[in-house]
């Protein structure tokens, strides 16, 4: 945490530690975790009573789980997992509820004996004054609780603010993580790295809907601007447009009219688009399919809705990237959708970002892709997805230092998003900064305990560090969330091959080959297992097939460590030249 300095233990009175323990056990973070409370209470009290040396999996099993003499080795993994969850719970507690605590309890990795430390609060570097986060608007209209109107108004305001130059705006994912937060504005602003917080509410007044909104300076908690806007229910879009323009001028009084983007006039299309983005953020095949359905319905309501066209493009790009749809088919739709969006609105950053992905993954027009994404960032400097894709572009081209810097910008705009932390881990993984990669993946897992992409990529990192059995366990955990992902099956087969489990690797290879009879499987998913087995002739034959399909996965050939065994082969150099990828020229060191 940026605002915490953990000092060396200096004789903290036992009564202070015990009082602190009781506050933890009574906290919201631990409310629904009785087993974790029991473990924490046991290890703290044993340590304070001078019996820390006896805290082992065996004693936790007997004294907390009540197994008695029947404890066996199978219980060990259960206890290790539980203590891992306890570490994450403690981290969450100190980041949310324990802001004024002077004591901190930590459990070092690989150990069960807790450490008691003093902590004090210090101010970090003052955030940029031209920065803000929009908290989810509260809905007091008394409508159906499932109504998404308040969230839609919040989304639209965030979207329009991202187009204001000189203003840093936190992304939706991170802002919405503070819904119903139990701590004050200053701490929220500090965690998000912003100076100003925008909050608001909707309520029904007679025959009108009323929007109340305020801008708060986080330094002193005072409102620097507030306003109330009302309109008949049918004119909710006009109402939120007026509110958004007022907020923009409150945050950036000198904002030029061109920087204040117009909104949509079709309420039904607008609502369907917001639903589509909600489903897309799930980052699953089912979520992308549902998002496409919502975007298509939005276009039936308004065929000139540029954002809906861009949404369809993005969903198909991700379906191709994760091997859920044949790239040639998915990217053809993505191209047409991005072109349609740009024909309607040439200054739409989302559409330029989509077109950058088409040029990068399908056309192998790397110069054109970089131009598109740089234009997107000029139009919408706070569009975190554009920073993310630019970082991926730079990573594929082995521009590791630039890729890291761009991903840090994405993280600054989306600081509590598990997906963004997982992507940062992937960029570090491709730069062979494996320790940094593990840290980012762990950050993602601290935010979302079973985030499948973080588990999956963490597993690949463990393989590169020479721990394939650890990597396999992580990927098997990921498989519980996404059991039908052929790309994940491929990585599991690759892990078995690297672990020397040839028979198991061949079983996964056979499974993928049989699956091609009933659904699409990328040739490169099959090739990856062959690469793990060292059968390069089969790998390059499948790469030829992937080239014919313009497979998006080809873009990882130079940067991803799991393809490193190909890099000394003349056939790889020919492939890289055809695609426009750089040749790896240096030997990376594990770090």
Secondary structure, 3 states (H helix, E strand, C coil): CCCEEEECCCCCCHHHHHHHHHHHHCCCCCCCCHHHHHHHHHHHHHHHCCCHHHCCHHHHHHHCCCCHHHCCCHHHHHHHHHHHHHHHHHHHHHHHCCCCCCEEEEECCCCCCEEEEEEEECCCCCCCCCEEEECCCEEECCCCCCCCHHHHHHHHHHHHHCCCCCCEECCHHHHHCCCCCCCCHHHHHHHHCCCEEEEEEEEEECCEEEEEEEEEECCCCEEEEEEEEEEEHHHHHHHHHHHHHHHHHHHCCCCCHHHCCCCCCCHHHHHHHHHHHHHHCCCCHHHHHHHHHHHHHHHHHCCCCHHHHHHHHHHHHHHHHCCCCCHHHHHHHHHHHHHHHHHHCCCCHHHHHHHHHHHHHHHCCHHHHHHHHHHHHHHCCCCHHHHHHHHHHHHHCCCHHHHHHHHHHHHHHCCCCHHHHHHHHHHHHHCCCHHHHHHHHHHHHHHCCCCHHHHHHHHHHHHHCCCHHHHHHHHHHHHHHCCCCHHHHHHHHHHHHHCCCHHHHHHHHHHHHHHCCCCCCCHHHHHHHHHHHCCHHHHHHHHHHHHHHCCHHHHHCCCCHHHHHHCCCHHHHHHHHHHCCCCCCCCCCCC
